[in-house]
Amino acid sequence: MSKNIFHILIVLAMISWGTSWISTKVLTNYVNAYELVFLRFGICFISMIPIIYMLRLSFKIDFKSSILVLIASFILVLYSIAIFWGVEHGTGSLGGALVPTLIPINTFVLIAIINRKTISLKHSFALILGSFGVLNILDIWDFDLNEIFSKDNIWVKRPGTGELPAERYSDLLGMKAASDIPANVHLSRAMIGEQ
């Protein structure tokens, strides 16, 4: 394969990956998370069959590989459900920006833990800088007094883990904040104003 075709295919892959966030956001109006996961992996499975036949690959895998496939499948299913819930309560564009930012950070930390490697000062600085980038994307630094609680922003303040129980989540939607809410603070009754 020539470099030019390879570069074109990479650009097309990134465009199709980026549009998957928007299409997932649209699909949240029509299917639930489990139907989406089934459709996603079902279409992938069906589309891979002709490719496997054309490349004359075997469908057989050994026991060790099948264990890795099961673990990877479980993680991908959880990831797909998380994507669905994320875009259902947020925006597709935010998800498309957040995930590529978090993946290298999480991967680096997990690999360091698995391999029992010490993270150098230079790498720690890069990870912290990347984390601040994620926090800026989420815009969690402050909460304006005039902002209305909605399913798109209330999850950042985690009702259910603080003074307000999770059962009150839907009661809070549409209400205004009684005061400015600083970053890294859970909602309390005193912060909730009128509708």
C-alpha positions in Angstrom: 0.0 0.0 0.0 1.4 3.4 -0.9 1.9 6.1 1.7 -0.6 8.4 -0.1 -3.4 5.9 0.1 -2.5 5.1 3.7 -2.7 8.7 4.7 -6.1 9.1 2.9 -7.4 6.0 4.7 -6.2 7.4 8.1 -8.0 10.7 7.4 -11.2 8.9 6.4 -10.9 6.7 9.6 -10.6 9.7 11.8 -13.5 11.5 10.1 -15.8 8.4 10.5 -14.7 8.0 14.1 -15.5 11.7 14.8 -18.9 11.3 13.2 -19.7 8.3 15.3 -20.1 10.6 18.3 -22.7 12.7 16.5 -24.5 9.7 15.2 -24.5 8.1 18.6 -26.1 11.3 20.0 -28.9 11.0 17.4 -29.4 7.3 18.1 -30.0 8.0 21.8 -33.4 9.3 20.7 -34.3 6.0 19.1 -32.6 3.1 21.0 -31.3 2.3 24.4 -27.7 1.6 25.4 -28.0 -2.2 25.0 -29.6 -2.0 21.6 -26.8 0.4 20.5 -24.1 -2.0 21.7 -25.8 -4.9 19.9 -26.1 -2.9 16.7 -22.5 -1.7 16.9 -20.9 -5.1 17.4 -23.4 -6.9 15.2 -22.6 -4.7 12.3 -18.9 -5.0 13.0 -19.2 -8.8 13.2 -21.1 -9.1 9.9 -18.8 -6.7 8.1 -15.7 -8.6 9.2 -16.9 -11.9 7.7 -16.2 -11.1 4.1 -12.9 -9.5 5.0 -11.8 -12.6 6.8 -12.8 -14.8 3.8 -11.1 -12.5 1.3 -7.9 -12.5 3.3 -8.2 -16.3 3.7 -7.8 -16.0 7.5 -8.9 -18.8 9.9 -11.7 -18.3 12.4 -9.9 -20.6 14.9 -8.2 -19.1 17.9 -6.4 -20.8 20.8 -7.6 -20.8 24.4 -5.2 -18.0 25.5 -6.4 -15.7 22.7 -10.0 -16.5 23.4 -9.5 -15.3 27.1 -8.0 -12.0 25.8 -10.9 -11.6 23.3 -13.4 -12.1 26.2 -11.7 -9.5 28.4 -11.4 -7.0 25.5 -15.0 -7.6 24.5 -16.2 -7.0 28.1 -14.2 -3.7 28.2 -15.5 -2.6 24.8 -19.1 -3.3 25.8 -18.7 -1.2 29.0 -17.0 1.5 26.9 -19.9 1.5 24.4 -22.5 1.8 27.2 -20.5 4.6 28.7 -20.4 6.4 25.3 -24.2 6.1 25.1 -24.9 7.4 28.5 -22.3 10.2 28.1 -23.8 11.5 24.9 -27.3 11.0 26.1 -26.7 13.5 28.9 -24.0 15.6 27.2 -23.0 16.6 23.7 -21.4 14.4 21.0 -18.7 17.0 20.4 -17.7 17.0 24.0 -17.4 13.3 24.0 -15.4 13.4 20.8 -12.9 15.8 22.4 -12.9 14.2 25.9 -12.2 10.6 25.0 -9.1 11.1 22.8 -7.8 13.3 25.6 -8.4 10.8 28.4 -7.3 7.6 26.5 -3.6 8.3 26.4 -3.6 9.5 30.1 -5.4 6.4 31.3 -3.4 4.1 29.1 -0.1 5.5 30.3 -1.0 5.2 34.0 -2.4 1.7 33.6 0.7 0.5 31.7 3.0 2.1 34.4 1.0 0.3 37.1 0.9 -3.1 35.3 4.7 -3.0 34.5 5.4 -1.6 38.0 7.3 1.4 36.5 7.9 4.7 38.2 6.4 7.7 36.4 9.2 10.3 35.8 8.8 13.9 36.7 8.6 14.8 33.0 5.9 12.3 32.4 4.0 13.4 35.6 4.0 17.0 34.4 2.6 15.9 31.0 -0.1 13.8 32.7 -1.1 16.7 35.0 -1.1 19.1 32.0 -3.3 16.6 30.1 -5.7 16.3 33.1 -6.1 20.1 33.3 -6.9 20.0 29.6 -9.7 17.5 30.3 -11.0 19.6 33.1 -11.0 22.7 30.8 -13.0 20.7 28.2 -15.5 19.8 30.9 -15.6 23.4 32.1 -16.0 22.3 35.7 -14.2 25.3 37.3 -17.3 27.2 38.3 -21.0 27.2 38.1 -22.8 30.5 37.3 -25.6 31.7 39.6 -27.9 32.2 36.6 -27.3 28.7 35.2 -30.2 26.3 35.3 -29.5 22.7 36.4 -30.0 20.4 33.5 -29.0 16.8 32.7 -26.1 18.2 30.7 -24.4 20.0 33.6 -25.7 18.6 36.9 -23.7 15.3 36.7 -20.5 17.4 37.3 -21.8 18.3 40.8 -22.7 14.7 41.6 -26.1 14.7 43.4 -26.3 11.4 45.2 -22.8 11.4 46.6 -23.1 14.5 48.8 -25.9 15.9 50.9 -28.6 15.3 48.2 -29.6 11.7 47.5 -29.6 10.3 44.0 -33.4 10.0 44.1 -33.6 13.8 44.0 -31.7 14.0 40.6 -34.9 14.5 38.5 -36.3 17.0 41.1 -33.3 19.2 40.6 -33.6 19.5 36.8 -34.9 22.9 35.8 -34.1 24.6 39.1 -31.7 27.5 39.4 -28.6 27.8 41.7 -29.2 29.9 44.8 -25.5 31.1 44.7 -22.4 30.7 42.6 -21.1 27.1 43.1 -17.3 26.8 43.1 -15.4 24.0 41.5 -15.0 20.6 43.2 -18.0 21.1 45.5 -20.9 18.8 45.7 -24.5 20.2 45.7 -26.2 20.9 49.0 -29.7 22.0 49.8 -28.5 25.6 50.4 -27.2 25.9 46.8 -30.6 25.1 45.3 -32.9 28.0 44.4 -36.3 28.2 42.9 -37.5 27.0 39.5 
